Amino acid sequence: MGFTSKPVGRLPRATGMGDSVYTFGARSRASIIFLLGGIHLDAFNHPGETFRRYFEENGYEYEERATYDKATNTLTTNAGGCPVYYLHHIGHTCTMCGMKD
């Protein structure tokens, strides 16, 4: 899957990609950087700026976006999945997304 910084416009735009808000709480800057990648990391390193990337899949063009708010220490994104998905453990609740495993 290839990502572009601008929409290509060959396919119809996908809709319905809602935003999720992830709270970093008392995590250190280093631990947050360890968790993030791609546009999430770009947004974290440039608070208040919205980063976008586009990709084509299943006959549609998708837009992923991410914005980090330094004042509330939260990341708002429509890109799927909690940034700490690989650290979830059975029987625990994620401190970032609230998912109960």
N, CA, C and O atoms as a Tinker XYZ file with bonds, in Angstrom:
   404  protein
     1  N      0.844000   -1.163000    0.000000    73     2
     2  CA     0.000000    0.000000    0.000000    64     1     3
     3  C      0.893000    1.231000    0.000000    63     2     4     5
     4  O      1.760000    1.374000    0.862000    81     3
     5  N      0.686000    2.108000   -0.954000    73     3     6
     6  CA     1.480000    3.317000   -1.028000    64     5     7
     7  C      0.715000    4.515000   -0.496000    63     6     8     9
     8  O     -0.482000    4.660000   -0.746000    81     7
     9  N      1.406000    5.369000    0.236000    73     7    10
    10  CA     0.810000    6.576000    0.785000    64     9    11
    11  C      1.287000    7.777000   -0.002000    63    10    12    13
    12  O      2.424000    7.812000   -0.474000    81    11
    13  N      0.403000    8.774000   -0.144000    73    11    14
    14  CA     0.769000   10.028000   -0.782000    64    13    15
    15  C      0.404000   11.173000    0.157000    63    14    16    17
    16  O     -0.436000   11.009000    1.042000    81    15
    17  N      1.028000   12.321000   -0.031000    73    15    18
    18  CA     0.738000   13.469000    0.818000    64    17    19
    19  C     -0.421000   14.307000    0.289000    63    18    20    21
    20  O     -0.931000   15.181000    0.990000    81    19
    21  N     -0.837000   14.039000   -0.954000    73    19    22
    22  CA    -1.969000   14.744000   -1.557000    64    21    23
    23  C     -2.897000   13.722000   -2.189000    63    22    24    25
    24  O     -2.443000   12.672000   -2.645000    81    23
    25  N     -4.207000   14.020000   -2.222000    73    23    26
    26  CA    -5.130000   13.073000   -2.851000    64    25    27
    27  C     -4.814000   12.882000   -4.328000    63    26    28    29
    28  O     -4.490000   13.837000   -5.033000    81    27
    29  N     -4.910000   11.655000   -4.783000    73    27    30
    30  CA    -4.658000   11.356000   -6.188000    64    29    31
    31  C     -5.889000   11.684000   -7.020000    63    30    32    33
    32  O     -5.773000   12.213000   -8.126000    81    31
    33  N     -7.076000   11.368000   -6.485000    73    31    34
    34  CA    -8.314000   11.737000   -7.160000    64    33    35
    35  C     -8.787000   10.780000   -8.228000    63    34    36    37
    36  O     -9.712000   11.107000   -8.971000    81    35
    37  N     -8.179000    9.596000   -8.332000    73    35    38
    38  CA    -8.618000    8.610000   -9.338000    64    37    39
    39  C     -9.887000    7.892000   -8.920000    63    38    40    41
    40  O    -10.705000    7.523000   -9.763000    81    39
    41  N    -10.054000    7.694000   -7.624000    73    39    42
    42  CA   -11.159000    6.907000   -7.090000    64    41    43
    43  C    -12.058000    7.777000   -6.224000    63    42    44    45
    44  O    -11.636000    8.836000   -5.760000    81    43
    45  N    -13.314000    7.333000   -5.999000    73    43    46
    46  CA   -14.172000    8.105000   -5.100000    64    45    47
    47  C    -13.609000    8.108000   -3.684000    63    46    48    49
    48  O    -12.979000    7.140000   -3.259000    81    47
    49  N    -13.835000    9.185000   -2.964000    73    47    50
    50  CA   -13.344000    9.335000   -1.589000    64    49    51
    51  C    -14.201000    8.501000   -0.653000    63    50    52    53
    52  O    -15.429000    8.553000   -0.715000    81    51
    53  N    -13.559000    7.739000    0.208000    73    51    54
    54  CA   -14.256000    6.960000    1.228000    64    53    55
    55  C    -14.773000    7.912000    2.303000    63    54    56    57
    56  O    -14.154000    8.937000    2.588000    81    55
    57  N    -15.914000    7.563000    2.897000    73    55    58
    58  CA   -16.494000    8.391000    3.957000    64    57    59
    59  C    -16.679000    7.551000    5.214000    63    58    60    61
    60  O    -16.532000    6.329000    5.183000    81    59
    61  N    -16.999000    8.205000    6.303000    73    59    62
    62  CA   -17.327000    7.505000    7.530000    64    61    63
    63  C    -16.147000    7.149000    8.408000    63    62    64    65
    64  O    -16.281000    6.316000    9.305000    81    63
    65  N    -15.002000    7.755000    8.177000    73    63    66
    66  CA   -13.843000    7.478000    9.023000    64    65    67
    67  C    -13.863000    8.453000   10.194000    63    66    68    69
    68  O    -13.334000    9.560000   10.092000    81    67
    69  N    -14.467000    8.047000   11.296000    73    67    70
    70  CA   -14.621000    8.919000   12.458000    64    69    71
    71  C    -13.325000    9.090000   13.232000    63    70    72    73
    72  O    -12.388000    8.305000   13.082000    81    71
    73  N    -13.282000   10.130000   14.064000    73    71    74
    74  CA   -12.093000   10.414000   14.857000    64    73    75
    75  C    -12.096000    9.661000   16.179000    63    74    76    77
    76  O    -13.147000    9.412000   16.769000    81    75
    77  N    -10.913000    9.308000   16.625000    73    75    78
    78  CA   -10.686000    8.748000   17.957000    64    77    79
    79  C     -9.711000    9.667000   18.667000    63    78    80    81
    80  O     -8.840000   10.270000   18.040000    81    79
    81  N     -9.865000    9.770000   19.989000    73    79    82
    82  CA    -8.973000   10.603000   20.788000    64    81    83
    83  C     -8.220000    9.698000   21.748000    63    82    84    85
    84  O     -8.821000    8.938000   22.508000    81    83
    85  N     -6.902000    9.787000   21.704000    73    83    86
    86  CA    -6.049000    8.984000   22.586000    64    85    87
    87  C     -5.368000    9.905000   23.583000    63    86    88    89
    88  O     -4.777000   10.916000   23.205000    81    87
    89  N     -5.454000    9.549000   24.865000    73    87    90
    90  CA    -4.896000   10.346000   25.948000    64    89    91
    91  C     -3.588000    9.717000   26.403000    63    90    92    93
    92  O     -3.542000    8.531000   26.729000    81    91
    93  N     -2.535000   10.509000   26.425000    73    91    94
    94  CA    -1.226000    9.997000   26.822000    64    93    95
    95  C     -0.993000   10.067000   28.322000    63    94    96    97
    96  O     -0.113000    9.380000   28.840000    81    95
    97  N     -1.767000   10.885000   29.030000    73    95    98
    98  CA    -1.657000   10.950000   30.485000    64    97    99
    99  C     -0.257000   11.300000   30.955000    63    98   100   101
   100  O      0.361000   12.242000   30.460000    81    99
   101  N      0.238000   10.525000   31.924000    73    99   102
   102  CA     1.536000   10.824000   32.548000    64   101   103
   103  C      2.718000   10.171000   31.833000    63   102   104   105
   104  O      3.828000   10.164000   32.366000    81   103
   105  N      2.501000    9.625000   30.639000    73   103   106
   106  CA     3.606000    8.990000   29.915000    64   105   107
   107  C      4.692000   10.018000   29.594000    63   106   108   109
   108  O      4.400000   11.181000   29.318000    81   107
   109  N      5.929000    9.575000   29.634000    73   107   110
   110  CA     7.045000   10.459000   29.288000    64   109   111
   111  C      7.095000   10.671000   27.778000    63   110   112   113
   112  O      6.544000    9.882000   27.010000    81   111
   113  N      7.760000   11.740000   27.366000    73   111   114
   114  CA     7.909000   12.017000   25.933000    64   113   115
   115  C      8.581000   10.845000   25.217000    63   114   116   117
   116  O      8.175000   10.471000   24.117000    81   115
   117  N      9.606000   10.268000   25.840000    73   115   118
   118  CA    10.324000    9.145000   25.228000    64   117   119
   119  C      9.411000    7.935000   25.049000    63   118   120   121
   120  O      9.486000    7.258000   24.024000    81   119
   121  N      8.556000    7.652000   26.019000    73   119   122
   122  CA     7.674000    6.489000   25.891000    64   121   123
   123  C      6.596000    6.724000   24.847000    63   122   124   125
   124  O      6.159000    5.785000   24.183000    81   123
   125  N      6.162000    7.974000   24.697000    73   123   126
   126  CA     5.177000    8.292000   23.663000    64   125   127
   127  C      5.804000    8.126000   22.283000    63   126   128   129
   128  O      5.194000    7.540000   21.389000    81   127
   129  N      7.008000    8.636000   22.109000    73   127   130
   130  CA     7.699000    8.506000   20.823000    64   129   131
   131  C      7.898000    7.037000   20.467000    63   130   132   133
   132  O      7.801000    6.667000   19.296000    81   131
   133  N      8.175000    6.198000   21.460000    73   131   134
   134  CA     8.336000    4.758000   21.236000    64   133   135
   135  C      7.059000    4.126000   20.699000    63   134   136   137
   136  O      7.127000    3.192000   19.900000    81   135
   137  N      5.892000    4.617000   21.124000    73   135   138
   138  CA     4.604000    4.051000   20.729000    64   137   139
   139  C      4.155000    4.466000   19.334000    63   138   140   141
   140  O      3.441000    3.720000   18.664000    81   139
   141  N      4.562000    5.638000   18.899000    73   139   142
   142  CA     4.001000    6.224000   17.686000    64   141   143
   143  C      4.875000    6.008000   16.461000    63   142   144   145
   144  O      6.076000    5.757000   16.563000    81   143
   145  N      4.245000    6.110000   15.309000    73   143   146
   146  CA     4.945000    6.035000   14.029000    64   145   147
   147  C      4.140000    6.788000   12.987000    63   146   148   149
   148  O      2.999000    7.171000   13.243000    81   147
   149  N      4.709000    7.001000   11.835000    73   147   150
   150  CA     4.006000    7.626000   10.710000    64   149   151
   151  C      3.462000    9.002000   11.035000    63   150   152   153
   152  O      4.140000    9.825000   11.650000    81   151
   153  N      2.217000    9.244000   10.610000    73   151   154
   154  CA     1.621000   10.561000   10.817000    64   153   155
   155  C      1.365000   10.844000   12.290000    63   154   156   157
   156  O      1.321000   12.007000   12.690000    81   155
   157  N      1.196000    9.808000   13.103000    73   155   158
   158  CA     1.006000   10.029000   14.541000    64   157   159
   159  C      2.258000   10.666000   15.151000    63   158   160   161
   160  O      2.160000   11.597000   15.951000    81   159
   161  N      3.415000   10.168000   14.775000    73   159   162
   162  CA     4.666000   10.726000   15.282000    64   161   163
   163  C      4.897000   12.131000   14.742000    63   162   164   165
   164  O      5.355000   13.012000   15.469000    81   163
   165  N      4.581000   12.339000   13.468000    73   163   166
   166  CA     4.706000   13.682000   12.885000    64   165   167
   167  C      3.832000   14.683000   13.644000    63   166   168   169
   168  O      4.277000   15.785000   13.964000    81   167
   169  N      2.588000   14.293000   13.927000    73   167   170
   170  CA     1.672000   15.175000   14.651000    64   169   171
   171  C      2.188000   15.456000   16.063000    63   170   172   173
   172  O      2.112000   16.588000   16.540000    81   171
   173  N      2.710000   14.432000   16.728000    73   171   174
   174  CA     3.233000   14.603000   18.089000    64   173   175
   175  C      4.404000   15.582000   18.109000    63   174   176   177
   176  O      4.529000   16.385000   19.034000    81   175
   177  N      5.247000   15.518000   17.108000    73   175   178
   178  CA     6.419000   16.395000   17.049000    64   177   179
   179  C      6.100000   17.810000   16.575000    63   178   180   181
   180  O      6.949000   18.697000   16.661000    81   179
   181  N      4.875000   18.030000   16.073000    73   179   182
   182  CA     4.450000   19.355000   15.594000    64   181   183
   183  C      3.050000   19.645000   16.144000    63   182   184   185
   184  O      2.075000   19.608000   15.393000    81   183
   185  N      2.937000   19.934000   17.447000    73   183   186
   186  CA     1.632000   20.146000   18.079000    64   185   187
   187  C      0.789000   21.195000   17.362000    63   186   188   189
   188  O      1.292000   22.227000   16.917000    81   187
   189  N     -0.509000   20.901000   17.261000    73   187   190
   190  CA    -1.454000   21.828000   16.650000    64   189   191
   191  C     -1.558000   21.732000   15.152000    63   190   192   193
   192  O     -2.494000   22.278000   14.569000    81   191
   193  N     -0.632000   21.059000   14.509000    73   191   194
   194  CA    -0.646000   20.920000   13.050000    64   193   195
   195  C     -1.289000   19.581000   12.684000    63   194   196   197
   196  O     -0.968000   18.554000   13.283000    81   195
   197  N     -2.187000   19.589000   11.710000    73   195   198
   198  CA    -2.840000   18.360000   11.268000    64   197   199
   199  C     -2.052000   17.755000   10.119000    63   198   200   201
   200  O     -1.772000   18.422000    9.122000    81   199
   201  N     -1.699000   16.493000   10.268000    73   199   202
   202  CA    -0.988000   15.760000    9.218000    64   201   203
   203  C     -1.960000   14.829000    8.523000    63   202   204   205
   204  O     -2.811000   14.206000    9.157000    81   203
   205  N     -1.818000   14.745000    7.198000    73   203   206
   206  CA    -2.707000   13.903000    6.386000    64   205   207
   207  C     -1.878000   13.030000    5.461000    63   206   208   209
   208  O     -0.806000   13.419000    4.997000    81   207
   209  N     -2.405000   11.842000    5.207000    73   207   210
   210  CA    -1.837000   10.990000    4.152000    64   209   211
   211  C     -2.988000   10.244000    3.509000    63   210   212   213
   212  O     -4.025000   10.006000    4.128000    81   211
   213  N     -2.785000    9.882000    2.260000    73   211   214
   214  CA    -3.844000    9.293000    1.449000    64   213   215
   215  C     -3.383000    7.950000    0.896000    63   214   216   217
   216  O     -2.202000    7.746000    0.615000    81   215
   217  N     -4.349000    7.033000    0.746000    73   215   218
   218  CA    -4.048000    5.751000    0.125000    64   217   219
   219  C     -5.305000    5.213000   -0.534000    63   218   220   221
   220  O     -6.423000    5.582000   -0.174000    81   219
   221  N     -5.100000    4.331000   -1.508000    73   219   222
   222  CA    -6.207000    3.716000   -2.239000    64   221   223
   223  C     -6.337000    2.263000   -1.827000    63   222   224   225
   224  O     -5.350000    1.538000   -1.698000    81   223
   225  N     -7.599000    1.851000   -1.621000    73   223   226
   226  CA    -7.860000    0.470000   -1.229000    64   225   227
   227  C     -9.322000    0.150000   -1.509000    63   226   228   229
   228  O    -10.198000    0.981000   -1.268000    81   227
   229  N     -9.586000   -1.037000   -2.011000    73   227   230
   230  CA   -10.952000   -1.521000   -2.263000    64   229   231
   231  C    -11.799000   -0.558000   -3.092000    63   230   232   233
   232  O    -12.996000   -0.410000   -2.845000    81   231
   233  N    -11.188000    0.090000   -4.061000    73   231   234
   234  CA   -11.914000    0.970000   -4.965000    64   233   235
   235  C    -12.222000    2.355000   -4.421000    63   234   236   237
   236  O    -13.020000    3.085000   -5.008000    81   235
   237  N    -11.598000    2.729000   -3.304000    73   235   238
   238  CA   -11.803000    4.051000   -2.715000    64   237   239
   239  C    -10.468000    4.677000   -2.338000    63   238   240   241
   240  O     -9.461000    3.992000   -2.162000    81   239
   241  N    -10.494000    6.003000   -2.220000    73   239   242
   242  CA    -9.331000    6.720000   -1.712000    64   241   243
   243  C     -9.628000    7.143000   -0.269000    63   242   244   245
   244  O    -10.670000    7.734000    0.010000    81   243
   245  N     -8.716000    6.837000    0.626000    73   243   246
   246  CA    -8.884000    7.117000    2.049000    64   245   247
   247  C     -7.944000    8.231000    2.486000    63   246   248   249
   248  O     -6.831000    8.368000    1.977000    81   247
   249  N     -8.418000    9.019000    3.438000    73   247   250
   250  CA    -7.582000   10.049000    4.053000    64   249   251
   251  C     -7.391000    9.679000    5.527000    63   250   252   253
   252  O     -8.363000    9.478000    6.256000    81   251
   253  N     -6.142000    9.592000    5.952000    73   251   254
   254  CA    -5.831000    9.439000    7.368000    64   253   255
   255  C     -5.310000   10.780000    7.849000    63   254   256   257
   256  O     -4.574000   11.457000    7.131000    81   255
   257  N     -5.692000   11.173000    9.073000    73   255   258
   258  CA    -5.234000   12.445000    9.607000    64   257   259
   259  C     -4.952000   12.300000   11.097000    63   258   260   261
   260  O     -5.518000   11.436000   11.766000    81   259
   261  N     -4.075000   13.151000   11.605000    73   259   262
   262  CA    -3.720000   13.122000   13.019000    64   261   263
   263  C     -3.306000   14.520000   13.467000    63   262   264   265
   264  O     -2.594000   15.231000   12.757000    81   263
   265  N     -3.773000   14.907000   14.677000    73   263   266
   266  CA    -3.435000   16.194000   15.277000    64   265   267
   267  C     -3.134000   15.957000   16.752000    63   266   268   269
   268  O     -3.897000   15.289000   17.450000    81   267
   269  N     -2.025000   16.505000   17.219000    73   267   270
   270  CA    -1.659000   16.390000   18.629000    64   269   271
   271  C     -1.921000   17.721000   19.326000    63   270   272   273
   272  O     -1.516000   18.776000   18.839000    81   271
   273  N     -2.610000   17.662000   20.482000    73   271   274
   274  CA    -2.883000   18.837000   21.295000    64   273   275
   275  C     -2.006000   18.765000   22.543000    63   274   276   277
   276  O     -2.241000   17.952000   23.437000    81   275
   277  N     -1.004000   19.621000   22.586000    73   275   278
   278  CA    -0.042000   19.593000   23.686000    64   277   279
   279  C     -0.687000   19.988000   25.016000    63   278   280   281
   280  O     -0.314000   19.462000   26.064000    81   279
   281  N     -1.653000   20.911000   24.980000    73   279   282
   282  CA    -2.294000   21.385000   26.204000    64   281   283
   283  C     -3.033000   20.272000   26.938000    63   282   284   285
   284  O     -3.017000   20.217000   28.167000    81   283
   285  N     -3.679000   19.388000   26.186000    73   283   286
   286  CA    -4.431000   18.281000   26.805000    64   285   287
   287  C     -3.679000   16.956000   26.719000    63   286   288   289
   288  O     -4.130000   15.951000   27.269000    81   287
   289  N     -2.538000   16.946000   26.036000    73   287   290
   290  CA    -1.720000   15.750000   25.839000    64   289   291
   291  C     -2.525000   14.624000   25.189000    63   290   292   293
   292  O     -2.483000   13.473000   25.625000    81   291
   293  N     -3.262000   14.992000   24.129000    73   291   294
   294  CA    -4.090000   14.024000   23.409000    64   293   295
   295  C     -3.781000   14.042000   21.918000    63   294   296   297
   296  O     -3.345000   15.052000   21.366000    81   295
   297  N     -4.014000   12.916000   21.288000    73   295   298
   298  CA    -3.860000   12.761000   19.845000    64   297   299
   299  C     -5.230000   12.445000   19.269000    63   298   300   301
   300  O     -5.870000   11.478000   19.680000    81   299
   301  N     -5.683000   13.258000   18.318000    73   299   302
   302  CA    -6.954000   13.019000   17.641000    64   301   303
   303  C     -6.630000   12.507000   16.246000    63   302   304   305
   304  O     -5.896000   13.148000   15.494000    81   303
   305  N     -7.180000   11.350000   15.906000    73   303   306
   306  CA    -6.864000   10.728000   14.619000    64   305   307
   307  C     -8.037000    9.901000   14.121000    63   306   308   309
   308  O     -8.864000    9.435000   14.905000    81   307
   309  N     -8.097000    9.725000   12.811000    73   307   310
   310  CA    -9.082000    8.819000   12.237000    64   309   311
   311  C     -8.406000    7.546000   11.734000    63   310   312   313
   312  O     -9.066000    6.657000   11.196000    81   311
   313  N     -7.097000    7.463000   11.910000    73   311   314
   314  CA    -6.359000    6.254000   11.515000    64   313   315
   315  C     -6.665000    5.157000   12.532000    63   314   316   317
   316  O     -6.510000    5.367000   13.735000    81   315
   317  N     -7.085000    4.026000   12.073000    73   315   318
   318  CA    -7.571000    2.960000   12.948000    64   317   319
   319  C     -6.535000    2.373000   13.877000    63   318   320   321
   320  O     -5.357000    2.258000   13.537000    81   319
   321  N     -6.988000    2.013000   15.033000    73   319   322
   322  CA    -6.164000    1.275000   15.977000    64   321   323
   323  C     -5.469000    2.105000   17.016000    63   322   324   325
   324  O     -4.918000    3.167000   16.725000    81   323
   325  N     -5.498000    1.614000   18.225000    73   323   326
   326  CA    -4.818000    2.261000   19.340000    64   325   327
   327  C     -3.311000    2.167000   19.121000    63   326   328   329
   328  O     -2.817000    1.120000   18.703000    81   327
   329  N     -2.571000    3.243000   19.395000    73   327   330
   330  CA    -1.119000    3.195000   19.228000    64   329   331
   331  C     -0.424000    2.156000   20.105000    63   330   332   333
   332  O      0.699000    1.755000   19.800000    81   331
   333  N     -1.061000    1.715000   21.179000    73   331   334
   334  CA    -0.421000    0.720000   22.060000    64   333   335
   335  C     -1.067000   -0.655000   21.905000    63   334   336   337
   336  O     -1.037000   -1.456000   22.839000    81   335
   337  N     -1.648000   -0.939000   20.744000    73   335   338
   338  CA    -2.357000   -2.201000   20.539000    64   337   339
   339  C     -1.493000   -3.419000   20.820000    63   338   340   341
   340  O     -2.009000   -4.442000   21.268000    81   339
   341  N     -0.214000   -3.337000   20.572000    73   339   342
   342  CA     0.649000   -4.500000   20.767000    64   341   343
   343  C      1.083000   -4.659000   22.218000    63   342   344   345
   344  O      1.750000   -5.637000   22.555000    81   343
   345  N      0.716000   -3.715000   23.084000    73   343   346
   346  CA     1.038000   -3.836000   24.504000    64   345   347
   347  C     -0.192000   -4.195000   25.340000    63   346   348   349
   348  O     -0.104000   -4.262000   26.566000    81   347
   349  N     -1.340000   -4.425000   24.690000    73   347   350
   350  CA    -2.537000   -4.826000   25.418000    64   349   351
   351  C     -2.336000   -6.233000   25.985000    63   350   352   353
   352  O     -1.713000   -7.083000   25.350000    81   351
   353  N     -2.863000   -6.463000   27.169000    73   351   354
   354  CA    -2.741000   -7.769000   27.810000    64   353   355
   355  C     -4.117000   -8.261000   28.235000    63   354   356   357
   356  O     -4.956000   -7.469000   28.664000    81   355
   357  N     -4.348000   -9.547000   28.120000    73   355   358
   358  CA    -5.628000  -10.131000   28.496000    64   357   359
   359  C     -5.906000   -9.847000   29.968000    63   358   360   361
   360  O     -5.046000  -10.043000   30.826000    81   359
   361  N     -7.114000   -9.384000   30.242000    73   359   362
   362  CA    -7.512000   -9.093000   31.606000    64   361   363
   363  C     -7.227000   -7.674000   32.052000    63   362   364   365
   364  O     -7.477000   -7.335000   33.209000    81   363
   365  N     -6.708000   -6.827000   31.159000    73   363   366
   366  CA    -6.384000   -5.448000   31.519000    64   365   367
   367  C     -7.185000   -4.475000   30.656000    63   366   368   369
   368  O     -7.711000   -4.845000   29.606000    81   367
   369  N     -7.267000   -3.247000   31.110000    73   367   370
   370  CA    -7.894000   -2.165000   30.358000    64   369   371
   371  C     -6.802000   -1.215000   29.913000    63   370   372   373
   372  O     -5.986000   -0.785000   30.727000    81   371
   373  N     -6.775000   -0.882000   28.635000    73   371   374
   374  CA    -5.757000    0.021000   28.091000    64   373   375
   375  C     -5.930000    1.415000   28.688000    63   374   376   377
   376  O     -7.033000    1.961000   28.698000    81   375
   377  N     -4.851000    1.976000   29.177000    73   375   378
   378  CA    -4.898000    3.313000   29.772000    64   377   379
   379  C     -5.022000    4.412000   28.724000    63   378   380   381
   380  O     -5.320000    5.557000   29.060000    81   379
   381  N     -4.797000    4.074000   27.462000    73   379   382
   382  CA    -4.887000    5.090000   26.412000    64   381   383
   383  C     -6.240000    5.084000   25.721000    63   382   384   385
   384  O     -6.860000    6.138000   25.576000    81   383
   385  N     -6.715000    3.912000   25.288000    73   383   386
   386  CA    -7.957000    3.863000   24.514000    64   385   387
   387  C     -9.140000    3.340000   25.325000    63   386   388   389
   388  O    -10.287000    3.484000   24.902000    81   387
   389  N     -8.879000    2.739000   26.479000    73   387   390
   390  CA    -9.957000    2.218000   27.314000    64   389   391
   391  C    -10.464000    0.842000   26.912000    63   390   392   393
   392  O    -11.422000    0.339000   27.499000    81   391
   393  N     -9.830000    0.228000   25.915000    73   391   394
   394  CA   -10.266000   -1.102000   25.468000    64   393   395
   395  C     -9.985000   -2.137000   26.554000    63   394   396   397
   396  O     -8.898000   -2.180000   27.131000    81   395
   397  N    -10.990000   -2.969000   26.817000    73   395   398
   398  CA   -10.831000   -4.038000   27.796000    64   397   399
   399  C    -10.507000   -5.326000   27.069000    63   398   400   401
   400  O    -11.283000   -5.782000   26.229000    81   399
   401  N     -9.363000   -5.916000   27.387000    73   399   402
   402  CA    -8.954000   -7.173000   26.754000    64   401   403
   403  C     -9.347000   -8.345000   27.627000    63   402   404
   404  O     -9.090000   -9.494000   27.270000    81   403
